[in-house]
C-alpha cells in the first residue's frame, strides 16, 4: 500500500456483515496505515441486541468494560445500555425481545 509516508505492507483483518442494509465492514486497526485507529473512536457507537441485557452488562463489566449510561423502563429493568470498551468504541446494547418491534418501526410498519 502507498501512503504519504511511503509504501508499506500490512496484514488486514476484517469482517463484513452478511445481511443488510446497512452493510458494515469492520477492520482491525493497523498502526502506520489508513487503518490506524488514532485517538478515540471514529464511530459514535455500534448497537447490538442481546438475549439477556442484565447478564451481558454484568459480563462486560467483569471484563473491564465501563458502563457509561443506561435507560431504565421501571421495575429495575434496563432498555438500553451504553458501554465503553478498551478500544474506545461505545457499544449500545438492547434487549433482544425488542428487536422485531424496533425493526418493524424502522420499516414504517409500527402501529
LOGU-930326 format. One record per residue: x negated, y negated, z negated of N, C-alpha, C, O in turn; residue number from 1. Coordinates in nm, 4 decimals. Last residue first. Example, Ala and Ser with C-alpha at 12.3 -4.5 7.8 and 13.67 -1.06 7.14 Angstrom:
2
nX=-1.2850 nY=0.2250 nZ=-0.7080 caX=-1.3670 caY=0.1060 caZ=-0.7140 cX=-1.2900 cY=-0.0030 cZ=-0.7870 oX=-1.3409 oY=-0.1138 oZ=-0.8039 resi=2;
nX=-1.3190 nY=0.5690 nZ=-0.7800 caX=-1.2300 caY=0.4500 caZ=-0.7800 cX=-1.3200 cY=0.3300 cZ=-0.7800 oX=-1.4236 oY=0.3319 oZ=-0.8465 resi=1;
//
This chain:
111
nX=4.7421 nY=-0.0520 nZ=-1.4681 caX=4.8801 caY=-0.0973 caZ=-1.4770 cX=4.9053 cY=-0.2030 cZ=-1.5741 oX=5.0192 oY=-0.2476 oZ=-1.5886 resi=111;
nX=4.4832 nY=-0.0125 nZ=-1.2184 caX=4.5319 caY=-0.0262 caZ=-1.3559 cX=4.6719 cY=-0.0830 cZ=-1.3599 oX=4.7154 oY=-0.1528 oZ=-1.2683 resi=110;
nX=4.3659 nY=-0.0014 nZ=-0.9756 caX=4.4771 caY=0.0908 caZ=-0.9971 cX=4.5366 cY=0.0792 cZ=-1.1368 oX=4.6299 oY=0.1520 oZ=-1.1707 resi=109;
nX=4.1359 nY=-0.1287 nZ=-0.9020 caX=4.2612 caY=-0.2022 caZ=-0.8898 cX=4.3842 cY=-0.1162 cZ=-0.9105 oX=4.4940 oY=-0.1526 oZ=-0.8685 resi=108;
nX=3.9021 nY=-0.0070 nZ=-0.9563 caX=3.9575 caY=0.0185 caZ=-0.8227 cX=4.0892 cY=-0.0550 cZ=-0.8004 oX=4.1481 oY=-0.0454 oZ=-0.6928 resi=107;
nX=3.8755 nY=-0.0773 nZ=-1.2204 caX=3.7814 caY=-0.1340 caZ=-1.1240 cX=3.8294 cY=-0.1155 cZ=-0.9803 oX=3.8010 oY=-0.1978 oZ=-0.8933 resi=106;
nX=4.0778 nY=0.0853 nZ=-1.3293 caX=4.0911 caY=-0.0611 caZ=-1.3330 cX=3.9984 cY=-0.1272 cZ=-1.2323 oX=4.0377 oY=-0.2230 oZ=-1.1656 resi=105;
nX=3.9583 nY=0.3344 nZ=-1.2874 caX=4.0858 caY=0.3037 caZ=-1.2213 cX=4.1087 cY=0.1531 cZ=-1.2189 oX=4.1539 oY=0.0988 oZ=-1.1181 resi=104;
nX=3.7405 nY=0.3091 nZ=-1.4588 caX=3.7170 caY=0.3198 caZ=-1.3149 cX=3.8444 cY=0.2909 cZ=-1.2367 oX=3.8388 oY=0.2291 oZ=-1.1304 resi=103;
nX=3.8755 nY=0.3016 nZ=-1.7045 caX=3.7948 caY=0.1871 caZ=-1.6623 cX=3.7698 cY=0.1906 cZ=-1.5121 oX=3.7769 oY=0.0875 oZ=-1.4454 resi=102;
nX=3.9965 nY=0.5564 nZ=-1.7056 caX=4.0783 caY=0.4356 caZ=-1.7106 cX=4.0024 cY=0.3129 cZ=-1.6637 oX=4.0571 oY=0.2294 oZ=-1.5917 resi=101;
nX=3.7678 nY=0.7246 nZ=-1.7020 caX=3.8650 caY=0.7285 caZ=-1.5924 cX=3.9526 cY=0.6038 cZ=-1.5895 oX=3.9803 oY=0.5507 oZ=-1.4820 resi=100;
nX=3.6251 nY=0.6466 nZ=-1.9503 caX=3.5698 caY=0.6382 caZ=-1.8146 cX=3.6774 cY=0.6299 cZ=-1.7058 oX=3.6767 oY=0.5363 oZ=-1.6258 resi=99;
nX=3.6942 nY=0.6844 nZ=-2.2101 caX=3.7424 caY=0.5613 caZ=-2.1464 cX=3.7083 cY=0.5540 cZ=-1.9975 oX=3.7567 oY=0.4657 oZ=-1.9267 resi=98;
nX=3.5646 nY=0.9079 nZ=-2.2982 caX=3.7095 caY=0.9190 caZ=-2.2781 cX=3.7694 cY=0.7931 cZ=-2.2148 oX=3.8842 oY=0.7955 oZ=-2.1704 resi=97;
nX=3.2962 nY=0.8319 nZ=-2.3385 caX=3.3354 caY=0.8994 caZ=-2.2159 cX=3.4849 cY=0.9051 cZ=-2.1914 oX=3.5286 oY=0.9069 oZ=-2.0764 resi=96;
nX=3.2178 nY=0.5099 nZ=-2.4654 caX=3.2716 caY=0.6441 caZ=-2.4893 cX=3.3283 cY=0.7051 cZ=-2.3612 oX=3.3990 oY=0.6387 oZ=-2.2854 resi=95;
nX=2.9119 nY=0.3578 nZ=-2.3524 caX=3.0578 caY=0.3549 caZ=-2.3649 cX=3.1082 cY=0.4966 cZ=-2.3902 oX=3.0487 oY=0.5930 oZ=-2.3422 resi=94;
nX=2.6253 nY=0.1614 nZ=-2.3840 caX=2.6852 caY=0.2932 caZ=-2.3974 cX=2.8340 cY=0.2780 cZ=-2.4229 oX=2.8767 oY=0.1960 oZ=-2.5042 resi=93;
nX=2.3850 nY=-0.0104 nZ=-2.2199 caX=2.5237 caY=-0.0221 caZ=-2.2647 cX=2.5819 cY=0.1184 cZ=-2.2673 oX=2.5870 oY=0.1862 oZ=-2.1646 resi=92;
nX=2.0559 nY=-0.0962 nZ=-2.2875 caX=2.1465 caY=0.0112 caZ=-2.2486 cX=2.2846 cY=-0.0180 cZ=-2.3049 oX=2.2992 oY=-0.0468 oZ=-2.4236 resi=91;
nX=1.7927 nY=-0.2951 nZ=-2.1704 caX=1.9128 caY=-0.2877 caZ=-2.2536 cX=2.0036 cY=-0.1786 cZ=-2.1976 oX=2.0253 oY=-0.1697 oZ=-2.0767 resi=90;
nX=1.4571 nY=-0.2293 nZ=-2.1602 caX=1.5815 caY=-0.2238 caZ=-2.0843 cX=1.6982 cY=-0.2064 cZ=-2.1807 oX=1.7005 oY=-0.1139 oZ=-2.2619 resi=89;
nX=1.2126 nY=-0.2083 nZ=-2.2804 caX=1.2684 caY=-0.3415 caZ=-2.2611 cX=1.3960 cY=-0.3443 cZ=-2.1797 oX=1.4387 oY=-0.4506 oZ=-2.1349 resi=88;
nX=1.1173 nY=0.0351 nZ=-2.3494 caX=1.0765 caY=-0.0147 caZ=-2.2180 cX=1.1336 cY=-0.1522 cZ=-2.1877 oX=1.1069 oY=-0.2079 oZ=-2.0813 resi=87;
nX=1.2359 nY=0.1026 nZ=-2.5908 caX=1.0964 caY=0.0598 caZ=-2.5926 cX=1.0466 cY=0.0068 cZ=-2.4583 oX=0.9435 oY=-0.0602 oZ=-2.4538 resi=86;
nX=1.5754 nY=-0.0329 nZ=-2.5732 caX=1.4748 caY=0.0712 caZ=-2.5777 cX=1.3338 cY=0.0161 cZ=-2.5717 oX=1.3142 oY=-0.1035 oZ=-2.5501 resi=85;
nX=1.8464 nY=-0.1498 nZ=-2.7309 caX=1.7244 caY=-0.1969 caZ=-2.6654 cX=1.6159 cY=-0.0930 cZ=-2.6843 oX=1.5701 oY=-0.0679 oZ=-2.7958 resi=84;
nX=2.1968 nY=-0.1130 nZ=-2.6790 caX=2.0737 caY=-0.0646 caZ=-2.7398 cX=1.9558 cY=-0.1226 cZ=-2.6618 oX=1.9647 oY=-0.1421 oZ=-2.5405 resi=83;
nX=2.5286 nY=-0.1771 nZ=-2.7430 caX=2.4115 caY=-0.2214 caZ=-2.6673 cX=2.2874 cY=-0.1829 cZ=-2.7458 oX=2.2742 oY=-0.2156 oZ=-2.8637 resi=82;
nX=2.8332 nY=-0.0099 nZ=-2.7199 caX=2.7106 caY=-0.0267 caZ=-2.7967 cX=2.6010 cY=-0.0741 cZ=-2.7025 oX=2.5826 oY=-0.0177 oZ=-2.5946 resi=81;
nX=3.1843 nY=-0.0091 nZ=-2.7504 caX=3.0666 caY=-0.0407 caZ=-2.6700 cX=2.9487 cY=-0.0547 cZ=-2.7646 oX=2.9628 oY=-0.1052 oZ=-2.8760 resi=80;
nX=3.3562 nY=0.0834 nZ=-2.9394 caX=3.3986 caY=0.0930 caZ=-2.7996 cX=3.2811 cY=0.0700 cZ=-2.7063 oX=3.2782 oY=0.1233 oZ=-2.5954 resi=79;
nX=3.3526 nY=0.2561 nZ=-3.2509 caX=3.2839 caY=0.1703 caZ=-3.1550 cX=3.3426 cY=0.1914 cZ=-3.0161 oX=3.3750 oY=0.3041 oZ=-2.9788 resi=78;
nX=3.5642 nY=0.2606 nZ=-3.5342 caX=3.5286 caY=0.3182 caZ=-3.4042 cX=3.4620 cY=0.2150 cZ=-3.3147 oX=3.5081 oY=0.1014 oZ=-3.3037 resi=77;
nX=3.6683 nY=0.1727 nZ=-3.7739 caX=3.5298 caY=0.2179 caZ=-3.7720 cX=3.4855 cY=0.2791 cZ=-3.6408 oX=3.3805 oY=0.3431 oZ=-3.6350 resi=76;
nX=3.9177 nY=0.0690 nZ=-3.7276 caX=3.9087 caY=0.2036 caZ=-3.7833 cX=3.7683 cY=0.2596 cZ=-3.7820 oX=3.7501 oY=0.3812 oZ=-3.7883 resi=75;
nX=3.8300 nY=-0.1162 nZ=-3.4305 caX=3.9048 caY=-0.0938 caZ=-3.5541 cX=3.8921 cY=0.0498 cZ=-3.6009 oX=3.8597 oY=0.1398 oZ=-3.5234 resi=74;
nX=3.6603 nY=-0.1310 nZ=-3.2231 caX=3.8030 caY=-0.1377 caZ=-3.1917 cX=3.8897 cY=-0.1128 cZ=-3.3141 oX=4.0101 oY=-0.0907 oZ=-3.3016 resi=73;
nX=3.3559 nY=-0.3150 nZ=-3.1819 caX=3.4381 caY=-0.2199 caZ=-3.2553 cX=3.5848 cY=-0.2409 cZ=-3.2215 oX=3.6285 oY=-0.3528 oZ=-3.1949 resi=72;
nX=3.0736 nY=-0.3335 nZ=-3.0107 caX=3.2092 caY=-0.3867 caZ=-3.0055 cX=3.2964 cY=-0.2806 cZ=-3.0700 oX=3.3090 oY=-0.1696 oZ=-3.0184 resi=71;
nX=2.7388 nY=-0.4053 nZ=-3.1143 caX=2.8488 caY=-0.3125 caZ=-3.0893 cX=2.9777 cY=-0.3916 cZ=-3.0771 oX=2.9885 oY=-0.5034 oZ=-3.1276 resi=70;
nX=2.3888 nY=-0.4566 nZ=-3.0506 caX=2.5249 caY=-0.5050 caZ=-3.0751 cX=2.6246 cY=-0.3933 cZ=-3.0504 oX=2.5981 oY=-0.2993 oZ=-2.9754 resi=69;
nX=2.1359 nY=-0.3273 nZ=-3.0777 caX=2.1472 caY=-0.4724 caZ=-3.0625 cX=2.2855 cY=-0.5225 cZ=-3.0997 oX=2.2982 oY=-0.6207 oZ=-3.1729 resi=68;
nX=1.9418 nY=-0.0913 nZ=-3.2175 caX=2.0827 caY=-0.1214 caZ=-3.1957 cX=2.0973 cY=-0.2725 cZ=-3.1934 oX=2.0741 oY=-0.3390 oZ=-3.2943 resi=67;
nX=1.6444 nY=0.0278 nZ=-3.0752 caX=1.7086 caY=-0.0758 caZ=-3.1565 cX=1.8550 cY=-0.0921 cZ=-3.1178 oX=1.8880 oY=-0.1052 oZ=-2.9999 resi=66;
nX=1.5062 nY=0.3500 nZ=-3.1013 caX=1.5747 caY=0.2527 caZ=-3.0166 cX=1.6520 cY=0.1569 cZ=-3.1065 oX=1.7171 oY=0.1990 oZ=-3.2021 resi=65;
nX=1.3926 nY=0.5555 nZ=-3.2481 caX=1.3285 caY=0.4248 caZ=-3.2498 cX=1.3907 cY=0.3203 cZ=-3.1605 oX=1.3345 oY=0.2120 oZ=-3.1444 resi=64;
nX=1.5303 nY=0.7858 nZ=-3.2684 caX=1.4149 caY=0.7885 caZ=-3.1783 cX=1.3485 cY=0.6519 cZ=-3.1656 oX=1.2590 oY=0.6333 oZ=-3.0831 resi=63;
nX=1.7435 nY=0.7181 nZ=-3.4238 caX=1.6443 caY=0.8084 caZ=-3.4836 cX=1.5188 cY=0.8193 cZ=-3.3981 oX=1.4128 oY=0.8574 oZ=-3.4478 resi=62;
nX=1.8858 nY=0.5715 nZ=-3.2332 caX=1.8252 caY=0.5007 caZ=-3.3468 cX=1.7174 cY=0.5880 cZ=-3.4105 oX=1.6113 oY=0.5379 oZ=-3.4475 resi=61;
nX=1.9729 nY=0.7867 nZ=-3.0736 caX=1.8799 caY=0.6873 caZ=-3.0192 cX=1.8118 cY=0.6080 cZ=-3.1299 oX=1.6922 oY=0.5802 oZ=-3.1212 resi=60;
nX=2.1465 nY=0.9190 nZ=-3.2543 caX=2.0302 caY=0.9878 caZ=-3.1966 cX=1.9269 cY=0.8884 cZ=-3.1456 oX=1.8075 oY=0.9037 oZ=-3.1712 resi=59;
nX=2.3406 nY=0.7211 nZ=-3.3029 caX=2.2587 caY=0.7721 caZ=-3.4136 cX=2.1332 cY=0.8411 cZ=-3.3612 oX=2.0250 oY=0.8237 oZ=-3.4174 resi=58;
nX=2.4462 nY=0.7000 nZ=-3.0428 caX=2.3837 caY=0.5835 caZ=-3.1066 cX=2.2926 cY=0.6301 cZ=-3.2199 oX=2.1793 oY=0.5832 oZ=-3.2313 resi=57;
nX=2.5500 nY=0.9595 nZ=-3.0161 caX=2.4439 caY=0.9134 caZ=-2.9256 cX=2.3718 cY=0.7924 cZ=-2.9832 oX=2.2495 oY=0.7829 oZ=-2.9736 resi=56;
nX=2.7478 nY=0.9674 nZ=-3.2173 caX=2.6344 caY=1.0603 caZ=-3.2216 cX=2.5191 cY=1.0123 cZ=-3.1345 oX=2.4030 oY=1.0230 oZ=-3.1740 resi=55;
nX=2.9212 nY=0.7620 nZ=-3.1247 caX=2.8575 caY=0.7533 caZ=-3.2563 cX=2.7355 cY=0.8439 cZ=-3.2655 oX=2.6311 oY=0.8024 oZ=-3.3158 resi=54;
nX=3.0002 nY=0.8635 nZ=-2.8692 caX=2.9263 caY=0.7380 caZ=-2.8823 cX=2.8536 cY=0.7287 cZ=-3.0155 oX=2.7363 oY=0.6915 oZ=-3.0193 resi=53;
nX=2.9994 nY=1.1458 nZ=-2.7059 caX=3.0248 caY=1.1028 caZ=-2.8440 cX=2.9390 cY=0.9804 cZ=-2.8728 oX=2.8191 oY=0.9925 oZ=-2.8979 resi=52;
nX=2.9560 nY=1.1395 nZ=-2.4246 caX=3.0625 caY=1.2207 caZ=-2.4838 cX=3.0991 cY=1.1744 cZ=-2.6245 oX=3.2171 oY=1.1650 oZ=-2.6581 resi=51;
nX=2.9119 nY=0.8253 nZ=-2.2546 caX=2.8593 caY=0.9372 caZ=-2.3330 cX=2.9753 cY=1.0105 cZ=-2.3997 oX=3.0795 oY=0.9514 oZ=-2.4277 resi=50;
nX=2.8400 nY=0.6318 nZ=-1.9709 caX=2.9433 caY=0.6900 caZ=-2.0554 cX=2.8822 cY=0.8101 cZ=-2.1266 oX=2.8089 oY=0.8879 oZ=-2.0656 resi=49;
nX=2.6198 nY=0.3542 nZ=-1.9339 caX=2.6465 caY=0.4973 caZ=-1.9231 cX=2.7616 cY=0.5349 cZ=-2.0152 oX=2.7785 oY=0.4777 oZ=-2.1229 resi=48;
nX=2.4412 nY=0.0843 nZ=-1.7760 caX=2.5525 caY=0.1383 caZ=-1.8535 cX=2.5706 cY=0.2867 cZ=-1.8303 oX=2.5414 oY=0.3387 oZ=-1.7226 resi=47;
nX=2.1714 nY=-0.1296 nZ=-1.8165 caX=2.2214 caY=-0.0113 caZ=-1.7486 cX=2.3310 cY=0.0467 cZ=-1.8361 oX=2.3148 oY=0.0568 oZ=-1.9577 resi=46;
nX=2.1199 nY=-0.4844 nZ=-1.7896 caX=2.1449 caY=-0.3608 caZ=-1.8628 cX=2.1862 cY=-0.2494 cZ=-1.7677 oX=2.2294 oY=-0.2731 oZ=-1.6549 resi=45;
nX=1.9535 nY=-0.6674 nZ=-1.6395 caX=2.0226 caY=-0.7043 caZ=-1.7631 cX=2.0531 cY=-0.5817 cZ=-1.8475 oX=2.0159 oY=-0.5762 oZ=-1.9648 resi=44;
nX=1.6283 nY=-0.6199 nZ=-1.5311 caX=1.7660 caY=-0.5747 caZ=-1.5188 cX=1.8347 cY=-0.6129 cZ=-1.6485 oX=1.7790 oY=-0.5926 oZ=-1.7564 resi=43;
nX=1.3843 nY=-0.6754 nZ=-1.5989 caX=1.4326 caY=-0.7494 caZ=-1.4824 cX=1.5755 cY=-0.7079 cZ=-1.4502 oX=1.6352 oY=-0.7556 oZ=-1.3537 resi=42;
nX=1.2671 nY=-0.7124 nZ=-1.9329 caX=1.3447 caY=-0.6393 caZ=-1.8342 cX=1.3816 cY=-0.7298 cZ=-1.7176 oX=1.4073 oY=-0.8486 oZ=-1.7369 resi=41;
nX=0.9288 nY=-0.7919 nZ=-2.0329 caX=1.0737 caY=-0.7907 caZ=-2.0430 cX=1.1389 cY=-0.7137 cZ=-1.9300 oX=1.0719 oY=-0.6576 oZ=-1.8433 resi=40;
nX=0.6635 nY=-0.8420 nZ=-1.8095 caX=0.7183 caY=-0.8605 caZ=-1.9435 cX=0.8696 cY=-0.8608 cZ=-1.9394 oX=0.9306 oY=-0.9229 oZ=-1.8524 resi=39;
nX=0.5997 nY=-0.5775 nZ=-1.5689 caX=0.5867 caY=-0.7131 caZ=-1.6213 cX=0.6465 cY=-0.7218 cZ=-1.7602 oX=0.6769 oY=-0.6196 oZ=-1.8218 resi=38;
nX=0.6116 nY=-0.3392 nZ=-1.4192 caX=0.7301 caY=-0.3869 caZ=-1.4908 cX=0.7180 cY=-0.5310 cZ=-1.5369 oX=0.8191 oY=-0.6009 oZ=-1.5432 resi=37;
nX=0.5118 nY=-0.2789 nZ=-1.0908 caX=0.4692 caY=-0.3145 caZ=-1.2259 cX=0.5860 cY=-0.3807 cZ=-1.2978 oX=0.6516 oY=-0.4688 oZ=-1.2422 resi=36;
nX=0.5655 nY=-0.2280 nZ=-0.8320 caX=0.6493 caY=-0.1590 caZ=-0.9301 cX=0.6019 cY=-0.1831 cZ=-1.0729 oX=0.6465 oY=-0.1155 oZ=-1.1656 resi=35;
nX=0.3722 nY=-0.3470 nZ=-0.6798 caX=0.5017 caY=-0.4149 caZ=-0.6890 cX=0.5962 cY=-0.3499 cZ=-0.7896 oX=0.6962 oY=-0.4102 oZ=-0.8283 resi=34;
nX=0.0897 nY=-0.2754 nZ=-0.9017 caX=0.1673 caY=-0.2575 caZ=-0.7790 cX=0.2953 cY=-0.3402 cZ=-0.7888 oX=0.3242 oY=-0.3972 oZ=-0.8939 resi=33;
nX=-0.0307 nY=-0.2818 nZ=-1.1481 caX=-0.1089 caY=-0.3254 caZ=-1.0336 cX=-0.0389 cY=-0.3088 cZ=-0.8999 oX=-0.1012 oY=-0.3263 oZ=-0.7951 resi=32;
nX=0.1391 nY=-0.0008 nZ=-1.2944 caX=0.0587 caY=-0.1226 caZ=-1.3078 cX=-0.0223 cY=-0.1527 cZ=-1.1823 oX=-0.0756 oY=-0.0622 oZ=-1.1181 resi=31;
nX=0.4461 nY=0.1063 nZ=-1.2193 caX=0.3081 caY=0.1420 caZ=-1.1863 cX=0.2255 cY=0.0142 cZ=-1.1930 oX=0.2397 oY=-0.0719 oZ=-1.1062 resi=30;
nX=0.7508 nY=0.2297 nZ=-1.3549 caX=0.6560 caY=0.1192 caZ=-1.3389 cX=0.5160 cY=0.1728 cZ=-1.3113 oX=0.4726 oY=0.2711 oZ=-1.3713 resi=29;
nX=0.9669 nY=0.4392 nZ=-1.1704 caX=0.8766 caY=0.4240 caZ=-1.2841 cX=0.7782 cY=0.3109 cZ=-1.2551 oX=0.7284 oY=0.2984 oZ=-1.1432 resi=28;
nX=1.2739 nY=0.3304 nZ=-1.0390 caX=1.1351 caY=0.3685 caZ=-1.0139 cX=1.0527 cY=0.3435 cZ=-1.1392 oX=1.0667 oY=0.2406 oZ=-1.2052 resi=27;
nX=1.5912 nY=0.3987 nZ=-0.9312 caX=1.5131 caY=0.3641 caZ=-1.0496 cX=1.3730 cY=0.4188 cZ=-1.0282 oX=1.3548 oY=0.5378 oZ=-1.0026 resi=26;
nX=1.8566 nY=0.2965 nZ=-0.7430 caX=1.7232 caY=0.3547 caZ=-0.7363 cX=1.6491 cY=0.3061 cZ=-0.8592 oX=1.6452 oY=0.1864 oZ=-0.8874 resi=25;
nX=2.2040 nY=0.3481 nZ=-0.6827 caX=2.0939 caY=0.2931 caZ=-0.7603 cX=1.9653 cY=0.3689 cZ=-0.7340 oX=1.9657 oY=0.4889 oZ=-0.7065 resi=24;
nX=2.4972 nY=0.2394 nZ=-0.5346 caX=2.3888 caY=0.3355 caZ=-0.5315 cX=2.2696 cY=0.2718 cZ=-0.6000 oX=2.2386 oY=0.1549 oZ=-0.5771 resi=23;
nX=2.8221 nY=0.1720 nZ=-0.6721 caX=2.6931 caY=0.1321 caZ=-0.6170 cX=2.5944 cY=0.2478 cZ=-0.6198 oX=2.6081 oY=0.3416 oZ=-0.6983 resi=22;
nX=2.9754 nY=0.3871 nZ=-0.4223 caX=2.8893 caY=0.2773 caZ=-0.4643 cX=2.9119 cY=0.2412 cZ=-0.6104 oX=3.0148 oY=0.2787 oZ=-0.6665 resi=21;
nX=2.8202 nY=0.6977 nZ=-0.5127 caX=2.8367 caY=0.5546 caZ=-0.5254 cX=2.9589 cY=0.5124 cZ=-0.4478 oX=3.0396 oY=0.5976 oZ=-0.4108 resi=20;
nX=2.5901 nY=0.9565 nZ=-0.5960 caX=2.7232 caY=0.9087 caZ=-0.5620 cX=2.7284 cY=0.7583 cZ=-0.5785 oX=2.6480 oY=0.7000 oZ=-0.6513 resi=19;
nX=2.3307 nY=0.9938 nZ=-0.6652 caX=2.3847 caY=1.0783 caZ=-0.5601 cX=2.5221 cY=1.0326 cZ=-0.5144 oX=2.5655 oY=1.0671 oZ=-0.4045 resi=18;
nX=2.0655 nY=0.7635 nZ=-0.7219 caX=2.1994 caY=0.8120 caZ=-0.7542 cX=2.2524 cY=0.8920 cZ=-0.6361 oX=2.2223 oY=0.8612 oZ=-0.5208 resi=17;
nX=1.7254 nY=0.8617 nZ=-0.7422 caX=1.8323 caY=0.7927 caZ=-0.6714 cX=1.9656 cY=0.8479 cZ=-0.7191 oX=1.9765 oY=0.9659 oZ=-0.7527 resi=16;
nX=1.4079 nY=0.8051 nZ=-0.8980 caX=1.5299 caY=0.8831 caZ=-0.8809 cX=1.6334 cY=0.7965 cZ=-0.8110 oX=1.6297 oY=0.6738 oZ=-0.8196 resi=15;
nX=1.0462 nY=0.8232 nZ=-0.8713 caX=1.1751 caY=0.7567 caZ=-0.8838 cX=1.2897 cY=0.8543 cZ=-0.8689 oX=1.2710 oY=0.9703 oZ=-0.8321 resi=14;
nX=0.7107 nY=0.7521 nZ=-0.8712 caX=0.8112 caY=0.8486 caZ=-0.9140 cX=0.9418 cY=0.7740 cZ=-0.9331 oX=0.9468 oY=0.6731 oZ=-1.0035 resi=13;
nX=0.4238 nY=0.7135 nZ=-0.6911 caX=0.5518 caY=0.6510 caZ=-0.7221 cX=0.6523 cY=0.7612 cZ=-0.7535 oX=0.6754 oY=0.8512 oZ=-0.6728 resi=12;
nX=0.0947 nY=0.6732 nZ=-0.7272 caX=0.1960 caY=0.7776 caZ=-0.7314 cX=0.3256 cY=0.7121 cZ=-0.7769 oX=0.3347 oY=0.6615 oZ=-0.8887 resi=11;
nX=-0.0822 nY=0.4573 nZ=-0.5110 caX=-0.0115 caY=0.4791 caZ=-0.6364 cX=0.0839 cY=0.5957 cZ=-0.6219 oX=0.1461 oY=0.6144 oZ=-0.5173 resi=10;
nX=-0.3497 nY=0.2682 nZ=-0.3858 caX=-0.2699 caY=0.3905 caZ=-0.3768 cX=-0.2048 cY=0.4105 cZ=-0.5124 oX=-0.2654 oY=0.3835 oZ=-0.6162 resi=9;
nX=-0.4031 nY=-0.0487 nZ=-0.2300 caX=-0.4025 caY=0.0391 caZ=-0.3461 cX=-0.3201 cY=0.1628 cZ=-0.3154 oX=-0.2320 oY=0.1610 oZ=-0.2294 resi=8;
nX=-0.5641 nY=-0.3364 nZ=-0.0962 caX=-0.4977 caY=-0.2080 caZ=-0.0788 cX=-0.5071 cY=-0.1255 cZ=-0.2054 oX=-0.6060 oY=-0.1317 oZ=-0.2785 resi=7;
nX=-0.5055 nY=-0.6654 nZ=-0.2407 caX=-0.5753 caY=-0.5676 caZ=-0.1583 cX=-0.4950 cY=-0.4396 cZ=-0.1444 oX=-0.3761 oY=-0.4341 oZ=-0.1758 resi=6;
nX=-0.3574 nY=-0.8528 nZ=-0.3657 caX=-0.4822 caY=-0.8149 caZ=-0.4318 cX=-0.5621 cY=-0.7139 cZ=-0.3500 oX=-0.6749 oY=-0.6805 oZ=-0.3865 resi=5;
nX=-0.1305 nY=-0.8618 nZ=-0.2164 caX=-0.2182 caY=-0.9792 caZ=-0.2125 cX=-0.3533 cY=-0.9479 cZ=-0.2743 oX=-0.4534 oY=-1.0101 oZ=-0.2389 resi=4;
nX=-0.1250 nY=-0.5218 nZ=-0.0892 caX=-0.0716 caY=-0.6318 caZ=-0.1695 cX=-0.1650 cY=-0.7500 cZ=-0.1550 oX=-0.2680 oY=-0.7398 oZ=-0.0885 resi=3;
nX=-0.0483 nY=-0.2238 nZ=0.0742 caX=-0.1214 caY=-0.3502 caZ=0.0773 cX=-0.0480 cY=-0.4534 cZ=-0.0075 oX=0.0737 oY=-0.4695 oZ=0.0016 resi=2;
nX=-0.0839 nY=0.1161 nZ=0.0000 caX=0.0000 caY=0.0000 caZ=0.0000 cX=-0.0893 cY=-0.1235 cZ=0.0000 oX=-0.1929 oY=-0.1266 oZ=-0.0663 resi=1;
//
